Amino acid sequence: MRGSRKRLCSALISAYVLFSLYAAYTVFLRPRRPAASRPAHRDRRGPRDHGALGNEEWNPWEGDEKNELVASQQRCEANLKMIKNARSHLEQMRLRVQIWGKAAIGLYLWQHIFGGHLEPAELTAQWREGSQKAGKTYFSFITGPSVVPGYFSVEAENVVLVLNGREKAKISYATQWLHYAQTLIQTHKLQHVAVVLLGSEQCNNEWIQPYLKRNGGFVNLLFITYDYALVNEEDIFQWPLGVATYRNFPVVEPSWSMLHDPRSYLCNFLGTVYKNSSRETLMEVLQQDGLDKLCWITAREQWQPQETNESFKNYQDALLQSDLTLCPVGINTECYRIYEACSYGSLPVIEDVMTPGDCGNSSMYHSAPLQLLKTMGAPFIFIKNWKELPAVLEKEKKMSLQDKIQRRKKLLEWYRNFKAWMRQKFINTLENSFLPTDKG
């Protein structure tokens, strides 16, 4: 009897333990949905017929399912909004332009005006490239000896071709690139072509005319250096000569000392003195009254295309240590020295005389020569004859350091704004010409 009672108690205890474990599992461990909100009232119709249940059976998770459906719809709407924003951004960035840099002036465009970078950084690399987003356009830039017609990937339907048209040999090479671009246009691999051209110093650029779209060619836009008489601001635009990137002139970042330190020389001129040129007059004026002792003067009789490390450092030091940089007319009034002086805060003193050739006529164009710089309000000193220089230097002697500091700041600020303005004008011109217009 006692054994039966003990077994009964053990059975009850075991059942209780099992029930407790099941209850604990149900409450704490069993995965289930959050508790649903109960209906506000009971169904007063009594128990339903079992056969009438099916889809109309009361669902204790119905509230959660509705909440989850609402949340799912909200997530879907958020995703659609994100996709719409991304699509809108892509539409805004809907122009792709590849720049083929086949002249050194392309480096001035990309590194100095666009502020772009190139990889690899080595100047002697066979292939260098960079990219940048600006406005509605994604720009890519390629340059180097390995960039040869037909041996690289054309990655955009819109191309800017940077060419050198300064002399016959360069023109022959440039036309090869133009014929290659023309073939790509004819085979519908390109839609638009623009050209940035280092033009002739005498502005003899007739060879490019047949390639322009206005003359039955395929080139939509032409950006050209010097005061080319056919610049019209419609499809032909004047472009700055810039610094001598072919001599690896760097992008110069202004420093505190560049702005504030006193400079050792009133002026500088390092360059070639051509026979029977105004540069001979300049040298004669400087030698009078010992003015050449106040300036850093290094003259040579023959132009040298390449710089040594020593000569290049001397040139940079001369710009940095001079308040003024003398810019006499060479083969053209516009020269690299103008922009290089601006880079170091040395004010250009420019001989304001139109050079011989087919460049703009100063009697017809009131701001020629250097129309582009004058239009942009360049804060330079313009003189008609180097015999005016002694008066300029006498005034320079009397100027205080504080006034010179303010002038340097103004010059560097102008040059920064000039490059930014040229960049924006270049982008706007491409987008206005290359992007389809809505004719609504």
C-alpha positions as CSV (number, residue, x, y, z in Angstrom):
1,M,0.0,0.0,0.0
2,R,2.8,2.4,1.0
3,G,4.7,1.4,-2.3
4,S,1.6,2.2,-4.4
5,R,1.2,5.5,-2.6
6,K,4.9,6.3,-3.2
7,R,4.7,5.5,-6.9
8,L,1.6,7.6,-7.2
9,C,3.4,10.6,-5.5
10,S,6.4,10.1,-7.8
11,A,4.1,10.0,-10.9
12,L,2.4,13.2,-9.7
13,I,5.7,14.9,-9.1
14,S,7.0,13.8,-12.5
15,A,3.9,15.1,-14.2
16,Y,4.2,18.4,-12.3
17,V,7.9,18.8,-13.4
18,L,7.1,18.0,-17.0
19,F,4.2,20.4,-17.0
20,S,6.4,23.1,-15.4
21,L,9.1,22.5,-18.0
22,Y,6.6,22.7,-20.8
23,A,5.2,25.9,-19.4
24,A,8.6,27.4,-19.1
25,Y,9.5,26.4,-22.6
26,T,6.2,27.9,-23.9
27,V,6.7,31.2,-22.1
28,F,10.4,31.8,-22.4
29,L,11.9,29.6,-25.2
30,R,9.3,28.9,-27.9
31,P,9.7,31.4,-30.8
32,R,6.4,33.2,-31.3
33,R,5.0,36.5,-32.4
34,P,4.5,39.4,-30.1
35,A,1.3,39.4,-28.2
36,A,-1.6,40.6,-30.3
37,S,-4.0,43.2,-29.2
38,R,-7.3,41.6,-28.3
39,P,-10.5,42.5,-29.9
40,A,-12.4,45.3,-28.2
41,H,-15.5,43.0,-27.7
42,R,-16.4,39.4,-27.7
43,D,-18.3,37.6,-30.4
44,R,-21.7,37.3,-28.8
45,R,-22.9,34.9,-31.4
46,G,-21.5,31.9,-29.4
47,P,-19.3,29.2,-30.7
48,R,-19.2,28.8,-34.4
49,D,-19.8,25.6,-36.3
50,H,-16.5,23.8,-36.9
51,G,-17.3,23.5,-40.5
52,A,-17.8,27.2,-40.9
53,L,-14.2,28.0,-39.7
54,G,-11.7,28.0,-42.6
55,N,-10.5,31.5,-43.7
56,E,-12.9,33.3,-41.4
57,E,-11.5,31.8,-38.3
58,W,-10.3,34.4,-35.8
59,N,-6.6,35.0,-36.1
60,P,-4.9,36.1,-32.8
61,W,-1.9,37.5,-34.8
62,E,-4.1,39.6,-37.2
63,G,-3.1,42.9,-35.6
64,D,0.6,42.1,-36.0
65,E,0.2,41.0,-39.6
66,K,-1.4,44.4,-40.4
67,N,1.4,46.2,-38.6
68,E,4.0,44.2,-40.5
69,L,2.2,44.9,-43.8
70,V,2.2,48.6,-43.1
71,A,5.9,48.5,-42.2
72,S,6.7,46.5,-45.3
73,Q,4.8,49.1,-47.4
74,Q,6.8,51.9,-45.7
75,R,10.1,50.1,-46.4
76,C,9.1,49.6,-50.1
77,E,8.2,53.3,-50.4
78,A,11.5,54.3,-48.8
79,N,13.4,52.0,-51.3
80,L,11.5,53.5,-54.2
81,K,12.3,57.0,-53.0
82,M,16.0,56.1,-52.7
83,I,16.0,54.6,-56.2
84,K,14.2,57.7,-57.5
85,N,16.8,60.0,-55.9
86,A,19.7,57.8,-57.3
87,R,18.1,58.0,-60.8
88,S,17.7,61.7,-60.4
89,H,21.4,62.0,-59.5
90,L,22.3,59.9,-62.5
91,E,20.2,62.1,-64.8
92,Q,21.9,65.2,-63.4
93,M,25.3,63.6,-64.0
94,R,24.3,62.5,-67.5
95,L,27.2,63.7,-69.6
96,R,30.5,61.8,-69.8
97,V,33.4,63.5,-71.4
98,Q,36.8,61.9,-72.1
99,I,39.8,64.3,-72.6
100,W,42.6,63.1,-74.8
101,G,45.7,65.2,-73.8
102,K,48.0,65.1,-76.8
103,A,49.7,68.5,-76.1
104,A,51.3,69.9,-73.0
105,I,48.6,72.6,-72.7
106,G,46.3,69.7,-71.7
107,L,48.1,69.5,-68.4
108,Y,47.4,73.2,-67.7
109,L,43.7,72.5,-68.4
110,W,43.6,69.4,-66.2
111,Q,46.0,70.2,-63.3
112,H,45.9,74.0,-63.1
113,I,42.4,74.9,-64.2
114,F,40.5,71.8,-63.1
115,G,42.7,71.1,-60.1
116,G,42.7,67.4,-61.2
117,H,45.3,64.7,-60.3
118,L,46.9,62.1,-62.5
119,E,48.1,58.6,-61.7
120,P,50.8,57.6,-61.7
121,A,52.4,60.8,-60.5
122,E,55.7,60.2,-62.4
123,L,56.0,62.7,-65.2
124,T,57.8,60.2,-67.4
125,A,55.0,57.6,-67.2
126,Q,53.8,56.2,-70.6
127,W,50.2,56.4,-69.5
128,R,48.6,58.8,-67.0
129,E,44.9,59.2,-66.2
130,G,42.5,61.0,-63.8
131,S,38.8,61.7,-63.3
132,Q,36.6,64.3,-61.8
133,K,32.9,65.1,-61.5
134,A,31.8,68.7,-62.3
135,G,28.4,70.1,-62.9
136,K,26.4,67.5,-64.8
137,T,29.5,66.0,-66.3
138,Y,31.9,63.1,-65.4
139,F,35.3,64.0,-66.8
140,S,38.1,61.5,-67.5
141,F,41.5,62.5,-68.7
142,I,44.2,60.4,-70.3
143,T,47.7,61.4,-71.6
144,G,51.1,60.0,-72.3
145,P,53.1,58.5,-75.2
146,S,51.0,55.3,-75.0
147,V,47.8,57.2,-75.9
148,V,47.9,56.4,-79.6
149,P,45.0,56.4,-82.1
150,G,43.2,53.0,-82.0
151,Y,45.2,51.6,-79.1
152,F,43.2,52.7,-76.1
153,S,39.6,52.4,-74.9
154,V,37.2,55.1,-75.9
155,E,35.1,55.3,-72.8
156,A,32.7,58.2,-73.6
157,E,30.6,59.4,-76.6
158,N,31.9,62.9,-76.0
159,V,35.6,63.8,-76.5
160,V,37.8,66.8,-75.9
161,L,40.9,66.5,-78.0
162,V,43.9,68.6,-76.8
163,L,46.3,69.3,-79.7
164,N,49.4,71.3,-80.7
165,G,49.0,73.3,-83.9
166,R,52.0,75.6,-83.4
167,E,54.1,74.4,-86.4
168,K,53.9,72.1,-89.5
169,A,55.2,69.0,-87.8
170,K,52.8,69.4,-84.9
171,I,49.9,70.1,-87.3
172,S,50.6,66.9,-89.2
173,Y,50.4,64.9,-86.0
174,A,47.2,66.8,-84.9
175,T,45.5,66.0,-88.2
176,Q,46.1,62.3,-87.6
177,W,44.1,62.6,-84.3
178,L,41.4,64.6,-86.0
179,H,41.0,61.9,-88.7
180,Y,40.8,59.2,-86.0
181,A,38.1,61.2,-84.2
182,Q,36.2,61.7,-87.5
183,T,36.2,57.9,-88.1
184,L,34.7,57.3,-84.7
185,I,32.0,59.9,-85.4
186,Q,31.2,58.2,-88.7
187,T,31.0,54.8,-87.1
188,H,28.7,56.3,-84.3
189,K,31.2,55.6,-81.5
190,L,31.4,59.3,-80.8
191,Q,28.7,61.9,-80.8
192,H,30.5,65.1,-80.1
193,V,34.1,66.4,-80.4
194,A,35.6,69.6,-79.0
195,V,39.2,70.7,-79.6
196,V,41.6,72.6,-77.3
197,L,44.3,73.9,-79.6
198,L,47.7,75.4,-78.9
199,G,47.5,77.7,-81.9
200,S,50.2,79.3,-84.0
201,E,51.9,82.3,-82.4
202,Q,51.2,84.3,-85.5
203,C,47.6,83.0,-85.4
204,N,47.9,81.2,-88.7
205,N,45.3,78.5,-87.9
206,E,43.5,78.2,-91.3
207,W,44.2,74.4,-91.3
208,I,41.7,73.8,-88.5
209,Q,38.8,75.6,-90.2
210,P,37.6,72.7,-92.5
211,Y,37.2,70.4,-89.4
212,L,34.7,72.8,-87.7
213,K,31.1,71.8,-87.9
214,R,30.1,75.3,-89.1
215,N,32.2,74.6,-92.2
216,G,30.9,71.1,-92.8
217,G,33.2,69.3,-90.4
218,F,32.6,67.4,-87.2
219,V,34.2,69.5,-84.5
220,N,31.5,71.2,-82.4
221,L,33.7,73.5,-80.3
222,L,37.2,75.1,-80.6
223,F,39.1,76.5,-77.7
224,I,42.2,78.2,-79.0
225,T,45.1,80.2,-77.6
226,Y,46.2,83.8,-78.5
227,D,44.1,86.6,-79.9
228,Y,42.7,84.6,-82.8
229,A,40.6,86.9,-85.0
230,L,37.9,84.3,-85.6
231,V,37.0,84.0,-81.9
232,N,33.2,84.5,-81.7
233,E,32.2,83.1,-78.3
234,E,29.7,80.9,-80.1
235,D,31.7,77.9,-81.2
236,I,35.2,79.4,-81.2
237,F,36.6,80.5,-77.8
238,Q,39.9,82.1,-76.7
239,W,41.8,79.9,-74.3
240,P,44.7,80.9,-72.0
241,L,48.2,79.9,-72.9
242,G,48.9,79.1,-69.2
243,V,52.2,78.0,-67.7
244,A,55.0,76.0,-69.5
245,T,53.8,72.5,-68.5
246,Y,56.2,71.1,-71.1
247,R,58.9,72.3,-68.8
248,N,57.1,70.8,-65.8
249,F,56.1,74.1,-64.2
250,P,54.2,73.0,-61.1
251,V,50.9,74.0,-59.5
252,V,52.1,76.5,-56.9
253,E,50.3,76.7,-53.6
254,P,50.6,80.2,-52.0
255,S,52.4,80.3,-48.6
256,W,52.6,82.9,-45.8
257,S,56.1,83.8,-46.7
258,M,55.2,84.3,-50.4
259,L,52.6,86.9,-49.3
260,H,54.4,88.6,-46.5
261,D,58.2,88.5,-46.9
262,P,60.0,91.4,-48.4
263,R,61.5,90.5,-51.8
264,S,65.1,91.2,-52.8
265,Y,64.5,92.5,-56.3
266,L,62.3,95.1,-57.8
267,C,61.9,93.1,-61.0
268,N,63.2,90.1,-63.0
269,F,63.7,89.1,-66.6
270,L,65.1,85.7,-67.5
271,G,64.8,85.0,-71.2
272,T,66.0,85.2,-74.7
273,V,66.9,88.5,-76.3
274,Y,66.0,88.3,-80.0
275,K,67.8,90.5,-82.5
276,N,66.0,93.7,-83.6
277,S,63.3,93.1,-81.0
278,S,61.8,95.2,-78.2
279,R,63.7,93.0,-75.8
280,E,66.9,94.8,-77.0
281,T,65.3,98.1,-76.0
282,L,64.4,96.6,-72.6
283,M,68.0,95.6,-72.0
284,E,69.2,99.1,-72.9
285,V,66.7,100.8,-70.6
286,L,67.7,98.5,-67.7
287,Q,71.4,99.2,-68.1
288,Q,70.7,103.0,-67.9
289,D,71.2,104.4,-64.4
290,G,72.0,101.0,-63.0
291,L,68.4,99.7,-63.0
292,D,69.7,96.2,-63.9
293,K,71.3,96.1,-60.5
294,L,67.9,96.4,-58.9
295,C,66.5,93.5,-60.8
296,W,67.3,89.8,-61.4
297,I,68.4,89.8,-65.1
298,T,69.6,86.8,-67.0
299,A,69.6,87.2,-70.7
300,R,70.6,84.7,-73.4
301,E,70.9,85.1,-77.2
302,Q,69.3,81.7,-78.1
303,W,66.0,80.1,-77.0
304,Q,66.5,76.9,-75.0
305,P,63.5,74.4,-75.1
306,Q,64.7,72.4,-72.1
307,E,65.5,73.5,-68.6
308,T,68.2,72.1,-66.4
309,N,67.4,71.6,-62.7
310,E,69.6,74.6,-61.9
311,S,68.1,77.0,-64.5
312,F,64.6,76.0,-63.5
313,K,65.3,76.6,-59.8
314,N,66.9,80.0,-60.6
315,Y,63.8,81.0,-62.6
316,Q,61.4,80.0,-59.8
317,D,63.6,81.9,-57.2
318,A,63.6,84.9,-59.5
319,L,59.8,84.9,-59.6
320,L,59.6,84.4,-55.8
321,Q,62.2,87.1,-55.0
322,S,60.9,89.8,-57.4
323,D,58.0,92.3,-56.9
324,L,57.6,92.6,-60.7
325,T,58.1,90.3,-63.6
326,L,58.9,92.0,-66.9
327,C,57.1,90.4,-69.9
328,P,58.4,91.8,-73.2
329,V,56.9,90.7,-76.5
330,G,58.4,87.5,-77.9
331,I,56.9,85.8,-81.0
332,N,53.5,86.7,-79.4
333,T,52.5,89.2,-76.8
334,E,51.0,86.4,-74.6
335,C,53.7,84.3,-73.0
336,Y,54.0,81.6,-70.3
337,R,55.8,84.1,-68.1
338,I,52.6,86.0,-67.4
339,Y,50.9,83.1,-65.8
340,E,54.0,81.8,-64.0
341,A,54.5,85.2,-62.4
342,C,50.9,85.2,-61.2
343,S,51.6,81.8,-59.6
344,Y,54.3,83.4,-57.4
345,G,52.6,86.7,-56.7
346,S,55.0,88.7,-58.9
347,L,53.1,91.3,-60.8
348,P,53.5,91.1,-64.6
349,V,54.6,94.2,-66.4
350,I,53.4,93.6,-70.0
351,E,54.4,95.2,-73.2
352,D,50.9,95.9,-74.6
353,V,51.7,95.6,-78.3
354,M,50.0,93.5,-80.9
355,T,52.5,91.0,-82.5
356,P,52.8,90.6,-86.3
357,G,50.7,88.0,-88.0
358,D,47.0,87.2,-88.3
359,C,46.1,87.8,-84.7
360,G,43.4,90.3,-83.7
361,N,43.5,93.8,-84.9
362,S,43.8,96.3,-82.0
363,S,42.1,99.0,-84.1
364,M,39.0,96.7,-84.4
365,Y,39.2,95.0,-81.0
366,H,39.7,97.7,-78.4
367,S,41.0,95.2,-75.7
368,A,43.4,93.4,-78.0
369,P,46.0,92.1,-77.5
370,L,45.5,89.9,-74.5
371,Q,41.8,90.3,-74.9
372,L,40.9,87.4,-72.6
373,L,43.0,88.7,-69.7
374,K,41.8,92.2,-70.0
375,T,38.2,91.2,-70.2
376,M,38.7,89.3,-66.9
377,G,40.2,92.5,-65.3
378,A,43.7,91.3,-64.9
379,P,45.5,93.6,-62.4
380,F,48.7,93.9,-64.4
381,I,50.8,96.9,-65.4
382,F,50.5,97.5,-69.2
383,I,53.0,99.7,-71.0
384,K,53.4,100.6,-74.7
385,N,57.1,101.1,-74.6
386,W,59.9,100.0,-72.3
387,K,61.1,103.6,-72.0
388,E,58.2,103.9,-69.5
389,L,59.9,101.3,-67.2
390,P,62.1,103.7,-65.2
391,A,59.0,105.6,-64.0
392,V,57.4,102.3,-63.0
393,L,60.4,101.2,-61.0
394,E,60.8,104.6,-59.3
395,K,57.2,104.2,-58.1
396,E,58.0,100.7,-57.0
397,K,60.8,101.9,-54.8
398,K,58.5,104.1,-52.9
399,M,55.8,101.5,-52.2
400,S,55.6,100.2,-48.7
401,L,55.8,96.5,-47.8
402,Q,52.2,96.5,-46.6
403,D,51.0,97.9,-50.0
404,K,53.0,95.2,-51.8
405,I,51.5,92.5,-49.6
406,Q,48.0,93.7,-50.4
407,R,48.9,93.8,-54.1
408,R,50.2,90.2,-53.9
409,K,47.0,89.1,-52.3
410,K,44.9,90.8,-54.9
411,L,47.0,89.2,-57.7
412,L,46.9,85.7,-56.3
413,E,43.1,86.0,-55.6
414,W,42.5,87.2,-59.2
415,Y,44.5,84.3,-60.7
416,R,42.6,81.8,-58.5
417,N,39.3,83.3,-59.6
418,F,40.5,83.4,-63.3
419,K,41.2,79.7,-63.3
420,A,37.9,79.0,-61.6
421,W,36.0,81.1,-64.1
422,M,37.7,79.4,-67.1
423,R,36.9,76.0,-65.6
424,Q,33.2,76.9,-65.2
425,K,33.0,78.4,-68.7
426,F,34.6,75.3,-70.2
427,I,32.1,73.0,-68.4
428,N,29.0,75.2,-69.2
429,T,30.1,75.4,-72.9
430,L,30.4,71.7,-73.2
431,E,27.1,70.9,-71.4
432,N,25.2,73.6,-73.5
433,S,26.5,72.1,-76.7
434,F,26.6,68.4,-75.9
435,L,23.5,67.8,-73.8
436,P,20.2,67.4,-75.6
437,T,17.8,70.4,-75.1
438,D,14.2,69.8,-74.1
439,K,11.9,71.2,-76.8
440,G,8.7,71.2,-75.0
